[in-house]
Amino acid sequence: MKVRVDMSRCQAYGTCADEAPAVFTLDEWGYAQAVDDELPPEQEAAARRAAAACPARAIALQE
């Protein structure tokens, strides 16, 4: 699975990093960044929770 953060939509809520700290980090302004483009299988469920929790719908997951 691949993960991508749409920086034009991210509003720095930080919920993704709360839901999946191994998948997302926050920069110095609080905007999300994926730790890696490719997710290990054990992180997929956390990435899905983070995408669902994002109020700005800035996270895209691709199988």
All heavy atoms as a GROMACS GRO file, in nm:
protein
  473
    1MET      N    1   0.084  -0.117   0.000
    1MET     CA    2   0.000   0.000   0.000
    1MET      C    3   0.089   0.124   0.000
    1MET      O    4   0.192   0.128   0.066
    1MET     CB    5  -0.091  -0.001   0.123
    1MET     CG    6  -0.174   0.123   0.136
    1MET     SD    7  -0.282   0.121   0.281
    1MET     CE    8  -0.405   0.008   0.225
    2LYS      N    9   0.044   0.225  -0.074
    2LYS     CA   10   0.114   0.353  -0.078
    2LYS      C   11   0.030   0.458  -0.008
    2LYS      O   12  -0.093   0.451  -0.008
    2LYS     CB   13   0.139   0.396  -0.222
    2LYS     CG   14   0.236   0.309  -0.293
    2LYS     CD   15   0.264   0.361  -0.432
    2LYS     CE   16   0.363   0.267  -0.500
    2LYS     NZ   17   0.414   0.325  -0.622
    3VAL      N   18   0.096   0.555   0.053
    3VAL     CA   19   0.028   0.663   0.123
    3VAL      C   20   0.083   0.796   0.071
    3VAL      O   21   0.201   0.810   0.043
    3VAL     CB   22   0.044   0.651   0.276
    3VAL    CG1   23   0.188   0.662   0.320
    3VAL    CG2   24  -0.039   0.753   0.348
    4ARG      N   25  -0.010   0.893   0.057
    4ARG     CA   26   0.029   1.024   0.010
    4ARG      C   27  -0.053   1.129   0.085
    4ARG      O   28  -0.172   1.111   0.109
    4ARG     CB   29   0.002   1.036  -0.140
    4ARG     CG   30   0.048   1.164  -0.203
    4ARG     CD   31   0.020   1.166  -0.352
    4ARG     NE   32  -0.122   1.155  -0.385
    4ARG     CZ   33  -0.209   1.256  -0.382
    4ARG    NH1   34  -0.170   1.376  -0.345
    4ARG    NH2   35  -0.334   1.237  -0.415
    5VAL      N   36   0.014   1.239   0.121
    5VAL     CA   37  -0.054   1.351   0.185
    5VAL      C   38  -0.065   1.463   0.082
    5VAL      O   39   0.036   1.506   0.025
    5VAL     CB   40   0.022   1.401   0.310
    5VAL    CG1   41  -0.048   1.523   0.370
    5VAL    CG2   42   0.035   1.291   0.413
    6ASP      N   43  -0.186   1.509   0.056
    6ASP     CA   44  -0.209   1.619  -0.036
    6ASP      C   45  -0.185   1.749   0.041
    6ASP      O   46  -0.268   1.791   0.122
    6ASP     CB   47  -0.352   1.614  -0.090
    6ASP     CG   48  -0.383   1.722  -0.190
    6ASP    OD1   49  -0.307   1.821  -0.200
    6ASP    OD2   50  -0.484   1.707  -0.261
    7MET      N   51  -0.071   1.812   0.016
    7MET     CA   52  -0.033   1.930   0.092
    7MET      C   53  -0.124   2.050   0.064
    7MET      O   54  -0.131   2.141   0.145
    7MET     CB   55   0.114   1.965   0.064
    7MET     CG   56   0.211   1.858   0.111
    7MET     SD   57   0.186   1.805   0.283
    7MET     CE   58   0.229   1.955   0.370
    8SER      N   59  -0.194   2.049  -0.048
    8SER     CA   60  -0.286   2.158  -0.075
    8SER      C   61  -0.414   2.146   0.008
    8SER      O   62  -0.487   2.243   0.024
    8SER     CB   63  -0.322   2.164  -0.224
    8SER     OG   64  -0.398   2.051  -0.263
    9ARG      N   65  -0.438   2.028   0.065
    9ARG     CA   66  -0.557   2.006   0.147
    9ARG      C   67  -0.525   2.000   0.296
    9ARG      O   68  -0.612   2.027   0.380
    9ARG     CB   69  -0.625   1.876   0.106
    9ARG     CG   70  -0.677   1.884  -0.038
    9ARG     CD   71  -0.758   1.765  -0.068
    9ARG     NE   72  -0.887   1.789  -0.002
    9ARG     CZ   73  -0.998   1.727  -0.035
    9ARG    NH1   74  -0.997   1.636  -0.129
    9ARG    NH2   75  -1.110   1.752   0.027
   10CYS      N   76  -0.404   1.960   0.332
   10CYS     CA   77  -0.367   1.945   0.473
   10CYS      C   78  -0.384   2.077   0.547
   10CYS      O   79  -0.337   2.182   0.501
   10CYS     CB   80  -0.223   1.895   0.485
   10CYS     SG   81  -0.172   1.866   0.656
   11GLN      N   82  -0.450   2.072   0.662
   11GLN     CA   83  -0.473   2.190   0.744
   11GLN      C   84  -0.403   2.182   0.880
   11GLN      O   85  -0.434   2.260   0.971
   11GLN     CB   86  -0.624   2.209   0.765
   11GLN     CG   87  -0.700   2.233   0.636
   11GLN     CD   88  -0.659   2.365   0.572
   11GLN    OE1   89  -0.662   2.469   0.635
   11GLN    NE2   90  -0.620   2.359   0.445
   12ALA      N   91  -0.311   2.089   0.895
   12ALA     CA   92  -0.227   2.075   1.015
   12ALA      C   93  -0.307   2.041   1.141
   12ALA      O   94  -0.275   2.086   1.250
   12ALA     CB   95  -0.143   2.201   1.036
   13TYR      N   96  -0.410   1.959   1.126
   13TYR     CA   97  -0.485   1.914   1.244
   13TYR      C   98  -0.404   1.817   1.329
   13TYR      O   99  -0.421   1.810   1.449
   13TYR     CB  100  -0.616   1.848   1.203
   13TYR     CG  101  -0.717   1.942   1.144
   13TYR    CD1  102  -0.744   1.941   1.008
   13TYR    CD2  103  -0.787   2.033   1.224
   13TYR    CE1  104  -0.837   2.027   0.953
   13TYR    CE2  105  -0.879   2.119   1.170
   13TYR     CZ  106  -0.904   2.117   1.034
   13TYR     OH  107  -0.996   2.203   0.980
   14GLY      N  108  -0.322   1.735   1.264
   14GLY     CA  109  -0.238   1.641   1.337
   14GLY      C  110  -0.305   1.510   1.374
   14GLY      O  111  -0.243   1.427   1.441
   15THR      N  112  -0.429   1.489   1.335
   15THR     CA  113  -0.497   1.365   1.372
   15THR      C  114  -0.431   1.243   1.310
   15THR      O  115  -0.433   1.135   1.369
   15THR     CB  116  -0.646   1.369   1.334
   15THR    OG1  117  -0.658   1.400   1.196
   15THR    CG2  118  -0.721   1.473   1.415
   16CYS      N  119  -0.372   1.259   1.193
   16CYS     CA  120  -0.306   1.144   1.129
   16CYS      C  121  -0.188   1.095   1.213
   16CYS      O  122  -0.172   0.975   1.232
   16CYS     CB  123  -0.261   1.180   0.987
   16CYS     SG  124  -0.151   1.322   0.979
   17ALA      N  125  -0.110   1.188   1.265
   17ALA     CA  126   0.004   1.150   1.349
   17ALA      C  127  -0.043   1.091   1.482
   17ALA      O  128   0.024   1.004   1.538
   17ALA     CB  129   0.096   1.269   1.372
   18ASP      N  130  -0.158   1.136   1.531
   18ASP     CA  131  -0.213   1.077   1.653
   18ASP      C  132  -0.259   0.933   1.628
   18ASP      O  133  -0.237   0.846   1.711
   18ASP     CB  134  -0.333   1.159   1.703
   18ASP     CG  135  -0.293   1.295   1.756
   18ASP    OD1  136  -0.175   1.314   1.791
   18ASP    OD2  137  -0.382   1.383   1.762
   19GLU      N  138  -0.324   0.911   1.515
   19GLU     CA  139  -0.377   0.778   1.481
   19GLU      C  140  -0.268   0.680   1.437
   19GLU      O  141  -0.278   0.561   1.464
   19GLU     CB  142  -0.481   0.789   1.369
   19GLU     CG  143  -0.610   0.853   1.411
   19GLU     CD  144  -0.692   0.766   1.504
   19GLU    OE1  145  -0.685   0.642   1.495
   19GLU    OE2  146  -0.765   0.823   1.587
   20ALA      N  147  -0.168   0.731   1.366
   20ALA     CA  148  -0.064   0.643   1.308
   20ALA      C  149   0.073   0.710   1.317
   20ALA      O  150   0.129   0.754   1.216
   20ALA     CB  151  -0.100   0.610   1.164
   21PRO      N  152   0.131   0.718   1.437
   21PRO     CA  153   0.260   0.786   1.452
   21PRO      C  154   0.375   0.720   1.379
   21PRO      O  155   0.475   0.786   1.348
   21PRO     CB  156   0.282   0.788   1.603
   21PRO     CG  157   0.196   0.679   1.657
   21PRO     CD  158   0.079   0.668   1.563
   22ALA      N  159   0.363   0.592   1.347
   22ALA     CA  160   0.469   0.525   1.271
   22ALA      C  161   0.458   0.553   1.122
   22ALA      O  162   0.551   0.528   1.046
   22ALA     CB  163   0.465   0.374   1.296
   23VAL      N  164   0.344   0.606   1.079
   23VAL     CA  165   0.319   0.631   0.937
   23VAL      C  166   0.337   0.779   0.903
   23VAL      O  167   0.386   0.813   0.796
   23VAL     CB  168   0.178   0.584   0.898
   23VAL    CG1  169   0.149   0.613   0.752
   23VAL    CG2  170   0.160   0.436   0.928
   24PHE      N  171   0.298   0.869   0.995
   24PHE     CA  172   0.300   1.012   0.968
   24PHE      C  173   0.382   1.088   1.072
   24PHE      O  174   0.379   1.054   1.190
   24PHE     CB  175   0.158   1.070   0.970
   24PHE     CG  176   0.069   1.009   0.867
   24PHE    CD1  177  -0.018   0.906   0.900
   24PHE    CD2  178   0.072   1.052   0.736
   24PHE    CE1  179  -0.100   0.849   0.806
   24PHE    CE2  180  -0.010   0.994   0.640
   24PHE     CZ  181  -0.095   0.893   0.675
   25THR      N  182   0.453   1.189   1.025
   25THR     CA  183   0.520   1.284   1.113
   25THR      C  184   0.464   1.421   1.082
   25THR      O  185   0.402   1.443   0.978
   25THR     CB  186   0.672   1.284   1.093
   25THR    OG1  187   0.701   1.322   0.958
   25THR    CG2  188   0.733   1.149   1.123
   26LEU      N  189   0.488   1.514   1.172
   26LEU     CA  190   0.446   1.652   1.150
   26LEU      C  191   0.569   1.740   1.137
   26LEU      O  192   0.666   1.723   1.213
   26LEU     CB  193   0.360   1.700   1.267
   26LEU     CG  194   0.234   1.618   1.296
   26LEU    CD1  195   0.162   1.675   1.419
   26LEU    CD2  196   0.142   1.614   1.176
   27ASP      N  197   0.565   1.833   1.042
   27ASP     CA  198   0.678   1.924   1.026
   27ASP      C  199   0.671   2.033   1.134
   27ASP      O  200   0.583   2.030   1.221
   27ASP     CB  201   0.685   1.981   0.884
   27ASP     CG  202   0.571   2.075   0.849
   27ASP    OD1  203   0.495   2.118   0.939
   27ASP    OD2  204   0.557   2.107   0.729
   28GLU      N  205   0.761   2.129   1.129
   28GLU     CA  206   0.768   2.231   1.235
   28GLU      C  207   0.644   2.320   1.242
   28GLU      O  208   0.621   2.387   1.342
   28GLU     CB  209   0.895   2.316   1.221
   28GLU     CG  210   0.905   2.391   1.090
   28GLU     CD  211   0.981   2.316   0.983
   28GLU    OE1  212   0.993   2.192   0.989
   28GLU    OE2  213   1.029   2.381   0.890
   29TRP      N  214   0.560   2.322   1.138
   29TRP     CA  215   0.436   2.399   1.137
   29TRP      C  216   0.314   2.312   1.164
   29TRP      O  217   0.202   2.360   1.162
   29TRP     CB  218   0.420   2.471   1.003
   29TRP     CG  219   0.530   2.570   0.980
   29TRP    CD1  220   0.547   2.692   1.040
   29TRP    CD2  221   0.640   2.552   0.894
   29TRP    NE1  222   0.661   2.750   0.995
   29TRP    CE2  223   0.722   2.667   0.904
   29TRP    CE3  224   0.681   2.450   0.808
   29TRP    CZ2  225   0.838   2.682   0.833
   29TRP    CZ3  226   0.799   2.466   0.736
   29TRP    CH2  227   0.875   2.581   0.750
   30GLY      N  228   0.336   2.182   1.183
   30GLY     CA  229   0.226   2.091   1.214
   30GLY      C  230   0.164   2.022   1.095
   30GLY      O  231   0.064   1.952   1.110
   31TYR      N  232   0.221   2.040   0.978
   31TYR     CA  233   0.168   1.975   0.857
   31TYR      C  234   0.221   1.832   0.847
   31TYR      O  235   0.335   1.804   0.881
   31TYR     CB  236   0.203   2.055   0.732
   31TYR     CG  237   0.128   2.184   0.724
   31TYR    CD1  238   0.184   2.301   0.774
   31TYR    CD2  239   0.000   2.190   0.673
   31TYR    CE1  240   0.116   2.421   0.770
   31TYR    CE2  241  -0.071   2.309   0.669
   31TYR     CZ  242  -0.012   2.424   0.718
   31TYR     OH  243  -0.082   2.542   0.715
   32ALA      N  244   0.136   1.745   0.798
   32ALA     CA  245   0.168   1.602   0.793
   32ALA      C  246   0.259   1.567   0.678
   32ALA      O  247   0.254   1.629   0.571
   32ALA     CB  248   0.039   1.522   0.781
   33GLN      N  249   0.341   1.466   0.702
   33GLN     CA  250   0.426   1.406   0.601
   33GLN      C  251   0.425   1.256   0.624
   33GLN      O  252   0.428   1.212   0.739
   33GLN     CB  253   0.569   1.456   0.612
   33GLN     CG  254   0.585   1.604   0.595
   33GLN     CD  255   0.726   1.649   0.624
   33GLN    OE1  256   0.816   1.570   0.642
   33GLN    NE2  257   0.746   1.780   0.630
   34ALA      N  258   0.419   1.181   0.516
   34ALA     CA  259   0.429   1.036   0.530
   34ALA      C  260   0.575   1.002   0.559
   34ALA      O  261   0.666   1.058   0.498
   34ALA     CB  262   0.383   0.968   0.402
   35VAL      N  263   0.596   0.911   0.652
   35VAL     CA  264   0.732   0.868   0.685
   35VAL      C  265   0.796   0.801   0.565
   35VAL      O  266   0.914   0.822   0.536
   35VAL     CB  267   0.730   0.774   0.808
   35VAL    CG1  268   0.867   0.713   0.833
   35VAL    CG2  269   0.681   0.849   0.931
   36ASP      N  270   0.717   0.722   0.493
   36ASP     CA  271   0.764   0.651   0.374
   36ASP      C  272   0.647   0.636   0.279
   36ASP      O  273   0.532   0.626   0.322
   36ASP     CB  274   0.819   0.514   0.414
   36ASP     CG  275   0.907   0.451   0.309
   36ASP    OD1  276   0.929   0.513   0.201
   36ASP    OD2  277   0.956   0.340   0.332
   37ASP      N  278   0.674   0.634   0.149
   37ASP     CA  279   0.567   0.618   0.050
   37ASP      C  280   0.503   0.480   0.056
   37ASP      O  281   0.383   0.466   0.040
   37ASP     CB  282   0.619   0.642  -0.092
   37ASP     CG  283   0.651   0.788  -0.116
   37ASP    OD1  284   0.600   0.874  -0.044
   37ASP    OD2  285   0.729   0.816  -0.208
   38GLU      N  286   0.584   0.378   0.077
   38GLU     CA  287   0.536   0.240   0.084
   38GLU      C  288   0.517   0.200   0.230
   38GLU      O  289   0.607   0.217   0.311
   38GLU     CB  290   0.637   0.145   0.020
   38GLU     CG  291   0.643   0.153  -0.130
   38GLU     CD  292   0.524   0.086  -0.198
   38GLU    OE1  293   0.466  -0.007  -0.140
   38GLU    OE2  294   0.492   0.128  -0.309
   39LEU      N  295   0.399   0.148   0.260
   39LEU     CA  296   0.371   0.104   0.396
   39LEU      C  297   0.397  -0.044   0.414
   39LEU      O  298   0.358  -0.124   0.328
   39LEU     CB  299   0.225   0.129   0.430
   39LEU     CG  300   0.180   0.272   0.444
   39LEU    CD1  301   0.030   0.275   0.471
   39LEU    CD2  302   0.252   0.341   0.555
   40PRO      N  303   0.456  -0.082   0.525
   40PRO     CA  304   0.462  -0.225   0.556
   40PRO      C  305   0.321  -0.272   0.591
   40PRO      O  306   0.239  -0.194   0.641
   40PRO     CB  307   0.556  -0.232   0.677
   40PRO     CG  308   0.565  -0.096   0.731
   40PRO     CD  309   0.525  -0.001   0.624
   41PRO      N  310   0.291  -0.398   0.564
   41PRO     CA  311   0.155  -0.450   0.589
   41PRO      C  312   0.104  -0.426   0.731
   41PRO      O  313  -0.015  -0.401   0.751
   41PRO     CB  314   0.168  -0.599   0.559
   41PRO     CG  315   0.284  -0.609   0.466
   41PRO     CD  316   0.378  -0.499   0.505
   42GLU      N  317   0.191  -0.430   0.830
   42GLU     CA  318   0.146  -0.412   0.968
   42GLU      C  319   0.102  -0.269   0.999
   42GLU      O  320   0.040  -0.244   1.103
   42GLU     CB  321   0.252  -0.459   1.067
   42GLU     CG  322   0.381  -0.382   1.062
   42GLU     CD  323   0.484  -0.436   0.964
   42GLU    OE1  324   0.451  -0.526   0.884
   42GLU    OE2  325   0.597  -0.388   0.969
   43GLN      N  326   0.129  -0.173   0.913
   43GLN     CA  327   0.089  -0.034   0.934
   43GLN      C  328  -0.035   0.006   0.854
   43GLN      O  329  -0.085   0.117   0.866
   43GLN     CB  330   0.205   0.060   0.898
   43GLN     CG  331   0.324   0.048   0.988
   43GLN     CD  332   0.291   0.080   1.133
   43GLN    OE1  333   0.208   0.167   1.160
   43GLN    NE2  334   0.353   0.012   1.225
   44GLU      N  335  -0.085  -0.084   0.770
   44GLU     CA  336  -0.197  -0.051   0.683
   44GLU      C  337  -0.324  -0.014   0.759
   44GLU      O  338  -0.393   0.082   0.725
   44GLU     CB  339  -0.224  -0.164   0.584
   44GLU     CG  340  -0.115  -0.176   0.481
   44GLU     CD  341  -0.140  -0.288   0.381
   44GLU    OE1  342  -0.252  -0.346   0.380
   44GLU    OE2  343  -0.047  -0.317   0.303
   45ALA      N  344  -0.356  -0.086   0.863
   45ALA     CA  345  -0.478  -0.057   0.941
   45ALA      C  346  -0.468   0.080   1.006
   45ALA      O  347  -0.565   0.157   1.006
   45ALA     CB  348  -0.502  -0.165   1.046
   46ALA      N  349  -0.352   0.114   1.060
   46ALA     CA  350  -0.333   0.245   1.121
   46ALA      C  351  -0.344   0.356   1.017
   46ALA      O  352  -0.404   0.462   1.044
   46ALA     CB  353  -0.198   0.252   1.192
   47ALA      N  354  -0.291   0.334   0.899
   47ALA     CA  355  -0.300   0.433   0.791
   47ALA      C  356  -0.445   0.454   0.749
   47ALA      O  357  -0.487   0.568   0.723
   47ALA     CB  358  -0.215   0.391   0.672
   48ARG      N  359  -0.522   0.347   0.745
   48ARG     CA  360  -0.665   0.359   0.710
   48ARG      C  361  -0.740   0.439   0.817
   48ARG      O  362  -0.826   0.522   0.786
   48ARG     CB  363  -0.727   0.222   0.694
   48ARG     CG  364  -0.683   0.149   0.569
   48ARG     CD  365  -0.755   0.014   0.558
   48ARG     NE  366  -0.688  -0.076   0.470
   48ARG     CZ  367  -0.694  -0.071   0.337
   48ARG    NH1  368  -0.762   0.025   0.279
   48ARG    NH2  369  -0.629  -0.159   0.264
   49ARG      N  370  -0.710   0.413   0.944
   49ARG     CA  371  -0.773   0.490   1.052
   49ARG      C  372  -0.737   0.638   1.041
   49ARG      O  373  -0.822   0.725   1.058
   49ARG     CB  374  -0.730   0.436   1.189
   49ARG     CG  375  -0.797   0.308   1.229
   49ARG     CD  376  -0.776   0.276   1.377
   49ARG     NE  377  -0.635   0.278   1.417
   49ARG     CZ  378  -0.552   0.175   1.407
   49ARG    NH1  379  -0.595   0.059   1.358
   49ARG    NH2  380  -0.427   0.185   1.447
   50ALA      N  381  -0.611   0.666   1.012
   50ALA     CA  382  -0.566   0.805   0.999
   50ALA      C  383  -0.635   0.874   0.882
   50ALA      O  384  -0.678   0.990   0.894
   50ALA     CB  385  -0.415   0.810   0.981
   51ALA      N  386  -0.647   0.806   0.769
   51ALA     CA  387  -0.714   0.865   0.652
   51ALA      C  388  -0.860   0.894   0.683
   51ALA      O  389  -0.913   0.999   0.647
   51ALA     CB  390  -0.702   0.772   0.533
   52ALA      N  391  -0.927   0.803   0.753
   52ALA     CA  392  -1.066   0.822   0.789
   52ALA      C  393  -1.084   0.936   0.890
   52ALA      O  394  -1.186   1.005   0.889
   52ALA     CB  395  -1.125   0.693   0.845
   53ALA      N  396  -0.986   0.957   0.976
   53ALA     CA  397  -0.995   1.058   1.081
   53ALA      C  398  -0.956   1.198   1.033
   53ALA      O  399  -0.983   1.296   1.102
   53ALA     CB  400  -0.906   1.019   1.199
   54CYS      N  401  -0.894   1.209   0.917
   54CYS     CA  402  -0.847   1.338   0.868
   54CYS      C  403  -0.965   1.428   0.831
   54CYS      O  404  -1.039   1.398   0.736
   54CYS     CB  405  -0.756   1.320   0.746
   54CYS     SG  406  -0.698   1.476   0.677
   55PRO      N  407  -0.985   1.540   0.902
   55PRO     CA  408  -1.097   1.629   0.872
   55PRO      C  409  -1.087   1.694   0.734
   55PRO      O  410  -1.188   1.727   0.674
   55PRO     CB  411  -1.091   1.736   0.981
   55PRO     CG  412  -0.996   1.687   1.082
   55PRO     CD  413  -0.909   1.585   1.018
   56ALA      N  414  -0.965   1.711   0.684
   56ALA     CA  415  -0.945   1.777   0.554
   56ALA      C  416  -0.943   1.678   0.438
   56ALA      O  417  -0.932   1.718   0.323
   56ALA     CB  418  -0.814   1.856   0.557
   57ARG      N  419  -0.950   1.547   0.470
   57ARG     CA  420  -0.945   1.443   0.367
   57ARG      C  421  -0.820   1.459   0.278
   57ARG      O  422  -0.826   1.450   0.157
   57ARG     CB  423  -1.071   1.441   0.282
   57ARG     CG  424  -1.197   1.415   0.359
   57ARG     CD  425  -1.197   1.273   0.413
   57ARG     NE  426  -1.320   1.247   0.489
   57ARG     CZ  427  -1.320   1.208   0.615
   57ARG    NH1  428  -1.207   1.193   0.679
   57ARG    NH2  429  -1.431   1.184   0.678
   58ALA      N  430  -0.707   1.482   0.344
   58ALA     CA  431  -0.581   1.509   0.274
   58ALA      C  432  -0.496   1.384   0.252
   58ALA      O  433  -0.391   1.393   0.191
   58ALA     CB  434  -0.500   1.612   0.353
   59ILE      N  435  -0.542   1.269   0.301
   59ILE     CA  436  -0.462   1.147   0.291
   59ILE      C  437  -0.522   1.055   0.186
   59ILE      O  438  -0.641   1.023   0.190
   59ILE     CB  439  -0.456   1.075   0.427
   59ILE    CG1  440  -0.392   1.166   0.531
   59ILE    CG2  441  -0.381   0.943   0.415
   59ILE    CD1  442  -0.404   1.116   0.672
   60ALA      N  443  -0.437   1.012   0.094
   60ALA     CA  444  -0.478   0.918  -0.010
   60ALA      C  445  -0.401   0.788   0.009
   60ALA      O  446  -0.279   0.789   0.029
   60ALA     CB  447  -0.450   0.976  -0.148
   61LEU      N  448  -0.474   0.677   0.005
   61LEU     CA  449  -0.414   0.543   0.013
   61LEU      C  450  -0.437   0.473  -0.118
   61LEU      O  451  -0.546   0.480  -0.175
   61LEU     CB  452  -0.478   0.464   0.127
   61LEU     CG  453  -0.470   0.526   0.265
   61LEU    CD1  454  -0.550   0.444   0.364
   61LEU    CD2  455  -0.326   0.539   0.310
   62GLN      N  456  -0.335   0.404  -0.163
   62GLN     CA  457  -0.344   0.331  -0.289
   62GLN      C  458  -0.294   0.189  -0.268
   62GLN      O  459  -0.185   0.170  -0.217
   62GLN     CB  460  -0.262   0.401  -0.397
   62GLN     CG  461  -0.271   0.338  -0.531
   62GLN     CD  462  -0.188   0.414  -0.633
   62GLN    OE1  463  -0.093   0.481  -0.599
   62GLN    NE2  464  -0.225   0.399  -0.758
   63GLU      N  465  -0.375   0.093  -0.308
   63GLU     CA  466  -0.337  -0.049  -0.294
   63GLU      C  467  -0.222  -0.085  -0.384
   63GLU      O  468  -0.197  -0.039  -0.484
   63GLU     CB  469  -0.457  -0.138  -0.326
   63GLU     CG  470  -0.571  -0.121  -0.228
   63GLU     CD  471  -0.542  -0.166  -0.086
   63GLU    OE1  472  -0.466  -0.262  -0.067
   63GLU    OE2  473  -0.596  -0.105   0.005
   0.00000   0.00000   0.00000
